[in-house]
């Protein structure tokens, strides 16, 4: 029979309460943290600053980290932190903003916002299953909360997704992102594992699960449940400000993506396709007459000659000067006089009828099914030929 002591969680204090120890930790740029063990699970919590905690639920058998930091995935740009400006450690982590209490039996993390009067409980994070092929994290809070975020997903035709409470946000495939069927077409299903939770009295927090594995967020019950694969459950919780401020802090944590030029967010007109400059000019005049703010046009394969039953210009990268004469002048005029840009389609395929097909094949610039084989043979709507080998820098 296991002893009673084995059932009692073992608390490992990485730092203690004395002020001199906190100062020493700050000098070493370490952050206050705690670790607890139950019979089969281990929890580690780091206070990266006053309103940001980093947590991990892992199987107990994994070695204790001592002073090592909780690992992160490449999704995290800045994994470190200077620690909170003030903290108290007596089996809990108290900063100026947050209090994190660990239940010694369940290892659940009870998170309270100390900036509100009286202090307001935000959520409780519990490891319902850890390790193996399935991890389950439960996320509990009081009634009357709203939830937003979690990436790209389409739920109800004709409606903005809005509040996600009562819904299940599932990955497109077992591996995560995908194009999924929706209303007779396919839409992107890109999972961003960050949830923004808002309480009825103005409370808010952000929960980011730092997991590369596909996740299912079930917000239909109480508590909410997140299911995923992986060797542990790792994440961040941010609090202590309105949602817009929490989002800015989240973006500092994961980094900001490059933003295209402002013009790229305008109205760009595409069809299959514009046969010549005159057709494009006609569309531009009509749209401007009806007060459409046109920023650019997308030119399909007609710009380099098009595809016909007896001849295919697939693979060309030169203008068809019969239909699009003086391209440099026309591009400059559209940009200067009309404020209109152009995007030109380029395709990886090369039709066998083109004069440069043999040269590309001889140089090994076309895709091959095996070493020593000739170019792969493709027959499609555009003709018959092959495609460029994108794995070859020379090609």
C-alpha positions as CSV (number, residue, x, y, z in Angstrom):
1,X,0.0,0.0,0.0
2,X,1.4,3.5,-0.8
3,X,2.0,5.6,2.2
4,X,-0.2,8.6,3.0
5,X,2.8,10.8,2.1
6,X,2.7,9.5,-1.4
7,X,-0.7,10.9,-1.9
8,X,0.3,14.4,-0.7
9,X,1.6,16.7,-3.4
10,X,5.3,17.6,-3.0
11,X,5.8,21.3,-3.2
12,X,9.2,22.4,-4.6
13,X,9.9,26.0,-4.0
14,X,12.2,27.4,-6.6
15,X,12.2,30.7,-4.8
16,X,11.0,31.6,-1.3
17,X,9.4,34.7,0.2
18,X,12.4,36.6,1.6
19,X,13.1,39.9,-0.2
20,X,16.8,39.3,-0.5
21,X,16.1,36.1,-2.5
22,X,13.7,37.9,-4.8
23,X,16.3,40.6,-5.4
24,X,18.9,38.0,-6.2
25,X,16.6,36.3,-8.6
26,X,16.0,39.5,-10.4
27,X,19.7,40.2,-10.6
28,X,20.2,36.8,-12.3
29,X,17.3,37.5,-14.6
30,X,15.5,34.4,-13.3
31,X,11.8,34.5,-12.6
32,X,9.9,33.2,-9.5
33,X,8.4,29.8,-10.1
34,X,7.0,26.8,-8.3
35,X,6.6,23.2,-9.0
36,X,4.2,20.6,-7.5
37,X,3.8,16.9,-7.9
38,X,0.8,14.6,-7.5
39,X,0.8,10.9,-7.9
40,X,1.0,11.0,-11.7
41,X,1.3,14.6,-12.8
42,X,3.7,17.5,-12.3
43,X,2.8,21.3,-12.7
44,X,5.3,24.1,-13.1
45,X,4.4,27.8,-13.1
46,X,6.6,30.7,-13.9
47,X,5.7,34.4,-13.3
48,X,7.3,36.1,-16.2
49,X,5.9,39.5,-15.2
50,X,3.1,41.0,-13.1
51,X,0.4,39.9,-15.6
52,X,2.0,37.0,-17.4
53,X,2.4,33.4,-16.2
54,X,3.9,30.4,-18.1
55,X,2.6,27.0,-17.1
56,X,3.3,23.3,-17.9
57,X,1.4,20.2,-17.0
58,X,3.5,17.1,-17.6
59,X,3.7,13.4,-16.5
60,X,5.3,13.0,-13.1
61,X,7.9,10.6,-14.4
62,X,9.6,13.3,-16.3
63,X,12.7,14.7,-14.5
64,X,12.1,17.8,-12.4
65,X,13.5,21.0,-14.1
66,X,15.1,22.6,-11.1
67,X,16.0,26.1,-12.3
68,X,15.5,25.4,-16.0
69,X,12.8,27.3,-17.8
70,X,9.6,25.7,-19.3
71,X,10.4,24.9,-22.9
72,X,8.6,26.7,-25.8
73,X,7.8,26.0,-29.4
74,X,8.9,28.2,-32.3
75,X,5.6,30.1,-32.0
76,X,7.1,32.0,-29.1
77,X,9.4,34.9,-30.0
78,X,10.3,36.1,-26.5
79,X,10.2,33.2,-24.1
80,X,11.9,35.0,-21.2
81,X,10.8,37.6,-18.7
82,X,12.3,39.8,-16.0
83,X,9.9,38.6,-13.5
84,X,7.2,40.6,-11.7
85,X,8.1,43.8,-9.8
86,X,6.7,42.4,-6.6
87,X,5.8,38.9,-5.6
88,X,5.0,36.8,-2.6
89,X,5.6,33.1,-2.5
90,X,3.8,31.0,0.2
91,X,2.6,28.0,-1.8
92,X,1.1,30.5,-4.3
93,X,2.5,33.1,-6.7
94,X,1.3,36.6,-6.0
95,X,2.3,39.5,-8.2
96,X,0.8,43.0,-8.3
97,X,-1.7,41.7,-10.9
98,X,-2.2,38.0,-10.4
99,X,-2.5,35.3,-7.8
100,X,-1.9,31.7,-8.8
101,X,-2.9,29.1,-6.3
102,X,-2.2,25.4,-6.9
103,X,-4.5,22.8,-5.6
104,X,-2.2,20.1,-4.0
105,X,-4.5,17.3,-4.9
106,X,-5.7,18.1,-8.5
107,X,-2.8,20.5,-9.4
108,X,-5.4,22.9,-10.8
109,X,-4.3,26.5,-11.2
110,X,-6.8,29.0,-9.7
111,X,-6.1,32.4,-11.2
112,X,-7.3,35.6,-9.6
113,X,-7.0,39.2,-10.8
114,X,-5.7,41.3,-7.9
115,X,-6.2,44.6,-9.7
116,X,-10.0,44.6,-9.2
117,X,-11.8,45.5,-5.9
118,X,-12.6,43.0,-4.6
119,X,-10.1,40.6,-6.3
120,X,-11.9,38.7,-9.1
121,X,-11.4,35.0,-9.9
122,X,-10.6,34.7,-13.6
123,X,-10.4,31.0,-14.3
124,X,-9.2,27.6,-13.1
125,X,-7.0,25.5,-15.3
126,X,-7.0,21.8,-14.6
127,X,-5.1,18.9,-16.2
128,X,-7.8,16.3,-16.8
129,X,-5.4,14.1,-18.8
130,X,-1.7,14.5,-19.4
131,X,0.7,12.4,-21.4
132,X,0.1,9.5,-23.8
133,X,-1.7,10.3,-27.0
134,X,-4.3,12.6,-25.5
135,X,-4.0,15.7,-23.3
136,X,-7.1,17.4,-21.9
137,X,-7.1,20.9,-20.2
138,X,-10.3,22.2,-18.6
139,X,-10.9,25.9,-18.3
140,X,-13.5,27.0,-15.8
141,X,-14.9,30.4,-15.0
142,X,-18.1,31.9,-13.7
143,X,-21.2,32.1,-15.9
144,X,-21.7,35.1,-18.1
145,X,-18.3,35.0,-19.9
146,X,-17.7,35.5,-23.6
147,X,-14.9,34.0,-25.7
148,X,-13.3,35.1,-28.9
149,X,-10.3,34.2,-31.1
150,X,-8.9,30.7,-32.0
151,X,-8.0,31.5,-35.5
152,X,-9.9,31.1,-38.8
153,X,-13.1,29.1,-38.9
154,X,-16.5,29.5,-40.5
155,X,-19.5,28.4,-38.4
156,X,-22.9,29.8,-39.5
157,X,-23.5,31.1,-43.1
158,X,-24.3,34.8,-43.2
159,X,-23.2,35.4,-39.6
160,X,-20.0,36.7,-38.1
161,X,-18.6,34.1,-35.7
162,X,-18.5,36.5,-32.8
163,X,-18.9,35.0,-29.3
164,X,-17.7,31.3,-29.4
165,X,-19.3,30.2,-26.1
166,X,-21.5,27.2,-26.9
167,X,-19.5,26.2,-29.9
168,X,-16.8,23.6,-30.7
169,X,-13.8,24.8,-32.7
170,X,-12.2,21.8,-34.3
171,X,-9.1,21.5,-36.5
172,X,-9.5,21.0,-40.2
173,X,-7.6,17.7,-40.1
174,X,-5.8,15.5,-37.6
175,X,-2.7,17.6,-38.1
176,X,-4.3,21.0,-37.8
177,X,-4.8,23.5,-40.6
178,X,-6.8,22.7,-43.7
179,X,-9.3,23.8,-46.3
180,X,-12.6,22.6,-45.1
181,X,-16.0,22.3,-46.8
182,X,-18.4,25.1,-46.1
183,X,-21.6,26.0,-48.0
184,X,-20.7,24.3,-51.3
185,X,-17.1,25.6,-51.3
186,X,-13.9,25.3,-49.2
187,X,-12.7,27.8,-46.7
188,X,-9.5,28.1,-44.7
189,X,-9.4,26.6,-41.2
190,X,-6.2,27.9,-39.7
191,X,-5.9,27.3,-36.0
192,X,-4.4,30.0,-33.8
193,X,-4.5,28.6,-30.2
194,X,-5.2,31.9,-28.4
195,X,-8.5,32.6,-26.6
196,X,-9.7,36.0,-25.4
197,X,-12.1,35.7,-22.5
198,X,-14.3,38.6,-21.3
199,X,-16.4,38.5,-18.1
200,X,-19.6,40.3,-17.5
201,X,-18.1,42.8,-15.0
202,X,-15.2,43.8,-17.3
203,X,-12.7,41.1,-16.3
204,X,-10.6,39.7,-19.1
205,X,-7.7,37.3,-19.7
206,X,-5.9,35.7,-22.7
207,X,-5.1,32.0,-22.8
208,X,-2.4,31.0,-25.3
209,X,-1.6,27.2,-25.6
210,X,1.9,26.8,-26.9
211,X,1.2,23.5,-28.7
212,X,2.0,22.7,-32.3
213,X,-0.4,19.7,-32.3
214,X,-4.0,20.1,-33.5
215,X,-6.4,21.2,-30.8
216,X,-10.1,20.9,-30.3
217,X,-11.7,23.7,-28.1
218,X,-15.0,22.6,-26.8
219,X,-16.8,25.7,-25.4
220,X,-20.2,24.1,-25.3
221,X,-20.2,23.2,-21.6
222,X,-18.8,24.3,-18.2
223,X,-15.9,24.0,-17.9
224,X,-14.5,24.5,-21.4
225,X,-12.2,21.7,-22.5
226,X,-9.2,21.7,-24.9
227,X,-8.0,18.4,-26.3
228,X,-4.7,17.9,-28.0
229,X,-1.8,15.4,-28.6
230,X,1.7,16.0,-27.4
231,X,4.0,15.2,-24.5
232,X,2.6,17.9,-22.1
233,X,0.3,20.9,-21.9
234,X,2.1,24.2,-22.0
235,X,0.8,27.7,-22.3
236,X,0.6,31.3,-21.1
237,X,-2.1,33.3,-19.3
238,X,-2.1,37.1,-19.6
239,X,-4.3,39.4,-17.5
240,X,-4.4,42.8,-15.9
241,X,-5.8,44.9,-18.7
242,X,-8.5,45.3,-21.3
243,X,-8.6,42.9,-24.3
244,X,-6.8,45.3,-26.6
245,X,-3.9,45.7,-24.2
246,X,-3.7,41.9,-23.7
247,X,-3.6,41.4,-27.4
248,X,-0.7,43.9,-27.7
249,X,1.2,41.9,-25.0
250,X,0.4,38.6,-26.7
251,X,1.8,40.0,-30.0
252,X,5.0,40.9,-28.2
253,X,5.2,37.3,-26.9
254,X,4.7,35.7,-30.3
255,X,6.0,38.4,-32.6
256,X,4.3,40.5,-35.3
257,X,4.0,39.1,-38.9
258,X,5.3,41.1,-41.8
259,X,2.5,43.4,-43.1
260,X,2.0,43.8,-46.8
261,X,1.8,47.3,-48.3
262,X,-1.3,49.2,-47.4
263,X,-2.4,49.1,-51.1
264,X,-2.6,45.3,-51.0
265,X,-5.6,45.5,-48.6
266,X,-7.6,47.4,-51.2
267,X,-9.9,46.1,-54.0
268,X,-8.1,44.1,-56.6
269,X,-10.1,42.9,-59.6
270,X,-9.5,39.4,-61.0
271,X,-11.2,37.4,-63.7
272,X,-10.3,34.7,-66.3
273,X,-9.2,36.8,-67.8
274,X,-8.4,40.2,-69.4
275,X,-7.6,39.6,-73.1
276,X,-6.0,43.0,-73.7
277,X,-5.4,46.5,-72.3
278,X,-8.7,47.7,-73.8
279,X,-10.8,45.2,-71.8
280,X,-8.9,46.2,-68.6
281,X,-9.5,49.9,-69.3
282,X,-13.2,49.3,-69.9
283,X,-13.6,47.5,-66.5
284,X,-11.7,50.3,-64.8
285,X,-13.9,53.0,-66.3
286,X,-17.1,51.1,-65.3
287,X,-15.9,50.6,-61.7
288,X,-14.8,54.1,-61.3
289,X,-18.2,55.4,-62.7
290,X,-19.9,53.4,-60.0
291,X,-17.5,54.7,-57.3
292,X,-15.7,51.5,-56.6
293,X,-12.2,52.2,-55.1
294,X,-10.1,50.1,-57.4
295,X,-6.5,49.6,-56.3
296,X,-5.3,47.0,-58.9
297,X,-6.0,44.3,-61.4
298,X,-4.8,40.7,-61.5
299,X,-3.8,39.6,-65.0
300,X,-4.3,35.9,-65.7
301,X,-2.4,33.9,-68.3
302,X,-3.5,36.0,-71.3
303,X,-0.7,38.5,-70.5
304,X,1.9,36.1,-71.8
305,X,-0.1,34.6,-74.6
306,X,-2.8,32.3,-73.1
307,X,-3.7,28.7,-73.8
308,X,-5.4,27.6,-77.0
309,X,-6.4,24.2,-78.4
310,X,-3.5,23.9,-80.8
311,X,-0.9,26.0,-79.0
312,X,-0.1,26.7,-75.4
313,X,2.2,29.5,-74.1
314,X,2.2,27.9,-70.6
315,X,5.6,28.6,-69.1
316,X,6.3,31.9,-70.9
317,X,7.4,34.9,-68.9
318,X,7.3,37.5,-71.7
319,X,4.4,39.8,-72.5
320,X,2.2,39.0,-75.5
321,X,2.9,42.3,-77.3
322,X,0.1,41.8,-79.8
323,X,-2.6,42.0,-77.1
324,X,-0.6,44.0,-74.5
325,X,1.7,46.4,-76.5
326,X,4.1,48.8,-74.7
327,X,3.7,47.2,-71.2
328,X,6.3,49.4,-69.5
329,X,4.4,52.6,-70.6
330,X,1.0,51.2,-69.7
331,X,2.1,50.0,-66.3
332,X,3.6,53.4,-65.6
333,X,0.5,55.2,-66.8
334,X,-1.9,53.1,-64.7
335,X,0.2,53.7,-61.6
336,X,0.7,57.4,-62.1
337,X,-2.6,58.5,-63.6
338,X,-5.0,56.0,-62.1
339,X,-3.3,54.8,-58.9
340,X,-3.7,51.2,-60.1
341,X,-1.2,48.4,-59.7
342,X,-0.9,45.1,-61.5
343,X,-0.3,41.5,-60.3
344,X,0.7,39.0,-63.0
345,X,0.1,35.3,-62.7
346,X,3.1,33.0,-63.1
347,X,2.7,29.2,-63.4
348,X,5.2,26.4,-62.7
349,X,4.2,24.4,-65.8
350,X,5.9,24.4,-69.2
351,X,4.2,23.3,-72.3
352,X,6.1,20.8,-74.5
353,X,5.5,22.9,-77.6
354,X,7.6,25.8,-76.3
355,X,11.1,26.2,-77.7
356,X,12.7,26.4,-74.3
357,X,11.2,23.1,-73.1
358,X,14.1,21.0,-74.5
359,X,16.7,23.3,-73.0
360,X,15.0,23.1,-69.5
361,X,14.9,19.3,-69.8
362,X,18.5,19.0,-70.8
363,X,19.7,21.1,-67.8
364,X,17.6,19.1,-65.4
365,X,15.4,22.0,-64.5
366,X,12.1,20.0,-64.8
367,X,10.7,17.7,-62.2
368,X,11.6,14.1,-62.4
369,X,10.1,11.0,-60.7
370,X,13.5,9.4,-60.1
371,X,17.2,10.0,-60.6
372,X,18.1,9.5,-64.2
373,X,14.5,9.7,-65.4
374,X,13.3,12.2,-67.9
375,X,10.9,15.0,-66.9
376,X,7.5,14.0,-65.5
377,X,4.8,14.1,-68.2
378,X,1.7,16.2,-67.3
379,X,-1.4,16.6,-69.4
380,X,-4.0,19.1,-68.3
381,X,-6.3,21.8,-69.4
382,X,-3.3,24.0,-70.3
383,X,-1.7,21.4,-72.6
384,X,1.0,18.8,-72.3
385,X,4.4,19.1,-70.8
386,X,6.1,19.2,-67.4
387,X,6.8,21.6,-64.5
388,X,9.8,23.4,-63.0
389,X,11.7,21.6,-60.3
390,X,11.2,23.9,-57.3
391,X,13.7,21.9,-55.2
392,X,16.5,23.0,-57.6
393,X,17.9,26.5,-56.9
394,X,19.3,26.6,-60.4
395,X,15.9,25.9,-61.9
